């Protein structure tokens, strides 16, 4: 099961079955650059809570340090008592202000995870 945003011209909403065992929920939020969304902490919560309860989800796994959906899901799951894992594929260095601010954002988000997986190195 996955949660996704409706991308570009494919204005998908609702639930789609990709395989008999893979269900995707499309959340109707507008996207900005690189198919990302602006943070919608309180708007996302009703969708997220409904999915968690309907599907009986026991673990949330988020990817990407700049994914607002992943960070929101981790925060809400933590407050709902659901365990969380975060995988970061893009660790940031300390050579510019943007990287330092991103690291601070990740530091705050990762306070709520039960486990973290890092699969890359800084360049």
N, C-alpha and C positions, 0 to 999 in steps of 0.2 A: 504494500500500500504506500502511496506517495502523495504528497501535497505539492501542487504546482500552481504557477501563475499562468493566466491566459497570455500567450506570447504573440506579439505582432499582429498579423492579419488573421491568425487562427483564434478568433474570439470564442474560446471554449469555456463553458461553465458547467458546473455539476460534476457528475461522476462518470468516468469512462473505464471500461475494462480493457486492458491491453493484452492480457493473457487470462486464462481461467483463474490464475492465482495472483494476478497483479491488478490492483485497482488504483486509479489516480483521481484525486479530488482536485478540480480546478477552482481556484479562489478568484473571484472577479475583481481584482485590483489592477489599476492601470500601471503599466511599466514605464520606466525611464531608460536611460542608457544601459546597454548590455543586458537587457531583459531583467533588470533589477527593479525593485519597488522601493518606494519611500517607506520608512518605518510606520507601521499602522498598529501599534501595540494594542489599543483598545478596540479597534475595528476588527482585527484578526482574532481576538479572543473568542467571540461567539462561534465562529467557524471552527476554530481549533478545538474548543471544548466539545462541540457536537461530534466531531470526528473521533476524538479520544474516547468519548463515552460510547458512541455507536459501535466502534470497532473493537473496544476493549484493549486498547493499546497499552503496553507495559514498558516500552522503550522508545525514546525519540533519538534519532541519529541525524545530526546536522552536519553540513559541509560548508566550507568557504567562509573565511573571516569577514567578508563584507556582505554576506547574505543577510538581509534584514529578516527574511522568513526564518532562517535557521536560528538567528539570535532571539527572535520573538518566541519561537517554539520552545527553545531551551528555557527561557524565562518562565513562560506559562506552565510548561511541564513541571518545572521545579516546584512551583507553587501548588500544583495539583497532585504532587507526590509521585509523579511518573519519573522513572530513571532516565538519564540523558547521557549521550556520548557525542563528542564533537570531533570530527576529522578535519584537520587543516592541511590543505594541499599547497598553500602559498604563504609560507612564513615570511615576515617582513624584516628587513634589516634595520639599522639605526642610523642610516646615512642621510636621511632628509626628514623634514617636518612631517610629511604625509605618512611615512613609515612609522614614525614615533607615535603619531596620533592614532594610527590603525592599531598599533600594539597596545595602546591604552584602552581602545575600544574592546579588543579581544580580552584583555586582562579583566575587564568588568564582566564580560559575557561568560568567560570561563570559570568564574567563581561559582556558577550554578550547575556545572556539569559533574557527573559522577566519574567520567573517564574522558581522556583526551588522547587522540592519535595524531601524530605528526608524521607526514610521509614525504617531506621535502626538506631542502636546506636553503638558507639564504644565499643569494647570488652575489 
